[in-house]
Amino acid sequence: MDISTVNSLCYEDFVDTFGNVVERGPLMAAAVWSHRPFSNLSELEAHISDFIDKLPESGKEGILRCLPDLAGRDLQRGTLSRESQDEQSQAGDTGMASLSPAETTRMHQLNADYKKRFGFPFVICAKMSDKAGILRQLAERSGNDLSQERECAISEVKKICCLRLRNLVLSETRNKQ
């Protein structure tokens, strides 16, 4: 869809369409809808980013808690959102679903340690990384303090959000072709 179609969506359709741009985040879509009309995709992205930035720290942590564990039980059970399934399957050449048994064990242990330390799952834009990079970042970022890690994780949420938006809204350049 193009930006004029986005602007013409009724409230319910907008929330249905964009409610998972931030994983399980229909509240974000509901709040951003009132800023229509958007002049372009960048403006829509900016409103979503602004919404996230204005949340109190507890709200930011709430967003993070809604995200699934990488290569976690939702992936194994097939209960990931369509968007998360696509993203985790595109991490590197073969995706998170193809971890070796040793990688799976390491991922589960690192995820458990991380979640115990911070209270939310590890977040990384899987589409912009690979398995080795994800495992490395998970180990490295576990050493951050809570404030630093929350900021890093929210930055990753914004990357994911931008990619999801671009999958939904065609850029003006692609639209004209």
C-alpha positions as CSV (number, residue, x, y, z in Angstrom):
1,M,0.0,0.0,0.0
2,D,1.1,3.6,-0.5
3,I,1.0,6.4,2.0
4,S,-2.3,7.8,0.7
5,T,-3.9,4.4,1.4
6,V,-2.4,4.4,4.9
7,N,-3.9,7.8,5.5
8,S,-7.3,6.7,4.3
9,L,-7.5,3.7,6.6
10,C,-10.2,3.9,9.3
11,Y,-9.1,3.5,12.9
12,E,-9.9,-0.2,13.1
13,D,-8.1,-1.0,9.8
14,F,-5.1,1.1,10.8
15,V,-4.8,-0.7,14.1
16,D,-5.3,-4.1,12.4
17,T,-2.7,-3.3,9.8
18,F,0.0,-1.7,12.0
19,G,-0.8,-3.3,15.4
20,N,2.1,-5.6,15.2
21,V,4.7,-3.2,13.8
22,V,5.8,-3.1,17.4
23,E,5.3,-6.7,18.5
24,R,1.9,-7.1,20.1
25,G,1.6,-3.3,20.1
26,P,-1.8,-2.2,19.0
27,L,-1.7,0.6,21.5
28,M,1.1,2.2,19.6
29,A,-0.9,1.9,16.3
30,A,-4.0,3.4,18.1
31,A,-2.0,6.4,19.3
32,V,-0.2,7.0,16.0
33,W,-3.4,6.9,13.9
34,S,-4.5,10.3,15.2
35,H,-1.4,11.9,13.6
36,R,-2.6,11.2,10.1
37,P,-2.2,12.4,7.4
38,F,1.4,11.3,7.1
39,S,3.3,12.9,4.2
40,N,5.5,9.9,3.7
41,L,6.8,6.7,5.3
42,S,9.5,8.5,7.2
43,E,7.0,10.7,9.0
44,L,5.0,7.6,10.0
45,E,8.2,6.0,11.3
46,A,9.1,9.2,13.2
47,H,5.7,9.2,15.0
48,I,6.1,5.6,16.1
49,S,9.6,6.3,17.3
50,D,8.4,9.4,19.1
51,F,5.6,7.4,20.8
52,I,8.2,4.8,22.0
53,D,10.6,7.5,23.2
54,K,7.9,9.3,25.2
55,L,7.0,6.1,27.2
56,P,8.2,5.9,30.8
57,E,10.9,3.4,31.4
58,S,8.3,0.9,32.6
59,G,6.4,1.3,29.3
60,K,9.5,0.6,27.3
61,E,10.2,-2.5,29.4
62,G,6.6,-3.5,28.7
63,I,7.2,-3.4,25.0
64,L,10.3,-5.5,25.5
65,R,8.5,-8.1,27.6
66,C,6.0,-8.6,24.7
67,L,8.8,-9.8,22.4
68,P,9.5,-13.5,22.0
69,D,12.7,-15.2,23.0
70,L,15.0,-15.7,20.0
71,A,14.9,-19.4,19.0
72,G,12.7,-19.9,22.0
73,R,9.6,-22.0,22.7
74,D,7.4,-19.8,20.5
75,L,9.6,-20.7,17.5
76,Q,9.7,-24.3,18.5
77,R,5.9,-24.5,18.9
78,G,5.2,-22.5,15.8
79,T,3.3,-19.8,17.8
80,L,5.4,-16.8,16.8
81,S,3.7,-13.9,15.1
82,R,4.0,-14.1,11.3
83,E,6.4,-11.1,11.4
84,S,8.7,-12.7,14.1
85,Q,8.6,-16.0,12.3
86,D,9.8,-14.3,9.1
87,E,12.5,-12.3,10.9
88,Q,13.9,-15.3,12.9
89,S,13.9,-17.5,9.8
90,Q,15.9,-14.8,7.9
91,A,18.7,-14.4,10.4
92,G,21.8,-15.3,8.4
93,D,21.7,-18.0,5.7
94,T,19.5,-20.5,7.4
95,G,17.8,-18.7,10.3
96,M,17.3,-19.3,14.0
97,A,15.1,-22.4,13.3
98,S,18.2,-24.3,12.1
99,L,20.4,-24.0,15.1
100,S,22.6,-27.0,15.8
101,P,21.9,-28.8,19.1
102,A,24.9,-27.1,20.7
103,E,23.8,-23.6,19.4
104,T,20.3,-24.3,20.7
105,T,21.6,-25.2,24.1
106,R,23.8,-22.1,24.2
107,M,21.0,-19.8,23.0
108,H,18.6,-21.1,25.6
109,Q,21.1,-20.7,28.4
110,L,22.2,-17.2,27.3
111,N,18.5,-16.2,26.9
112,A,17.6,-17.5,30.3
113,D,20.6,-15.7,31.9
114,Y,19.8,-12.5,30.1
115,K,16.1,-12.6,31.0
116,K,16.9,-13.3,34.6
117,R,19.3,-10.3,34.7
118,F,17.0,-7.8,32.9
119,G,13.5,-9.1,33.2
120,F,12.8,-9.0,29.5
121,P,13.9,-11.1,26.5
122,F,17.0,-10.3,24.5
123,V,16.0,-8.1,21.5
124,I,18.0,-7.8,18.3
125,C,17.0,-7.1,14.7
126,A,17.5,-10.7,13.5
127,K,17.1,-9.7,9.8
128,M,20.1,-7.4,10.1
129,S,22.3,-10.1,11.8
130,D,23.2,-13.7,11.6
131,K,23.3,-16.6,14.1
132,A,26.9,-16.0,15.1
133,G,26.4,-12.2,15.5
134,I,23.2,-12.8,17.5
135,L,25.0,-15.2,19.9
136,R,27.9,-12.8,20.2
137,Q,25.7,-9.8,20.9
138,L,23.6,-11.8,23.4
139,A,26.7,-12.7,25.4
140,E,28.2,-9.2,25.2
141,R,25.1,-7.3,26.0
142,S,24.4,-9.4,29.0
143,G,27.2,-7.4,30.7
144,N,25.3,-4.1,30.3
145,D,23.6,-2.3,33.1
146,L,19.8,-2.2,33.0
147,S,19.5,1.4,31.7
148,Q,22.1,0.8,29.0
149,E,20.5,-2.5,27.9
150,R,17.0,-1.1,27.9
151,E,18.2,1.7,25.6
152,C,20.0,-0.8,23.3
153,A,17.0,-3.1,23.2
154,I,14.6,-0.3,22.4
155,S,17.0,0.8,19.6
156,E,16.7,-2.8,18.2
157,V,12.8,-2.6,18.5
158,K,12.9,0.6,16.3
159,K,15.0,-1.2,13.7
160,I,12.5,-4.1,13.6
161,C,9.7,-1.6,13.5
162,C,11.2,0.2,10.5
163,L,11.6,-3.0,8.6
164,R,8.1,-4.1,9.3
165,L,6.7,-0.7,8.2
166,R,8.7,-1.0,5.0
167,N,7.1,-4.4,4.3
168,L,3.7,-2.8,4.7
169,V,4.1,0.6,3.1
170,L,5.7,0.9,-0.3
171,S,8.1,3.8,-0.5
172,E,7.3,6.5,-3.0
173,T,10.2,5.4,-5.2
174,R,8.8,1.8,-5.5
175,N,5.3,3.2,-5.9
176,K,6.2,5.2,-9.0
177,Q,7.8,2.3,-10.8
